[in-house]
Amino acid sequence: MKVAARSLIIFILVMVALAISKNVYNQILKFKDIQQTENKVQELAEKNTNLKAQKEEKNNPFFLEKEARDNLGYQKPGETLYVTKNVEEEQQRKKNKQENWREWLNLLFY
């Protein structure tokens, strides 16, 4: 009788230990998920701050004027616009055209 009672108590204690260890393991997993989510939130907050700063910079009238002059060729009344060739860009375009031609040749014949 004593052996059966001891065995029953040991069995119950093992089952309780397994249940507790399962709960502890699940809690650890939840804490890891929470930490990952907090890190992601922090990264996104930093990215949001950077994007807001970029937006403010690009809404600056001086930036808008510079972009309009450089990319669109706008000018103020009384100014004369001069367009010059950029030698480096032209050389890069020629190189790209040659590489494109070679890629097609390789694709079709090799």
WOBELLIN-V268010 format. One line per field, one symbol per residue. phi: phi as a letter, one per 40 degrees, with the letter a starting at -180 (. if undefined). burial: # if it has 16 or more other ideal C-beta (glycine too) atoms within 10 Angstrom, else .. A space follows every 10 residues. Layout:
phi->???
burial->???
This chain:
phi->.ccccccccc cccccccccc cccccccccc cccccccccc cccccccccc cccccccccc dccccccccc cbgcacdgcb cbbbcbcccc cccccccccc ccccdcccbb
burial->.......... .......... .......... .......... .......... .......... .......... .......... .......... .......... ..........
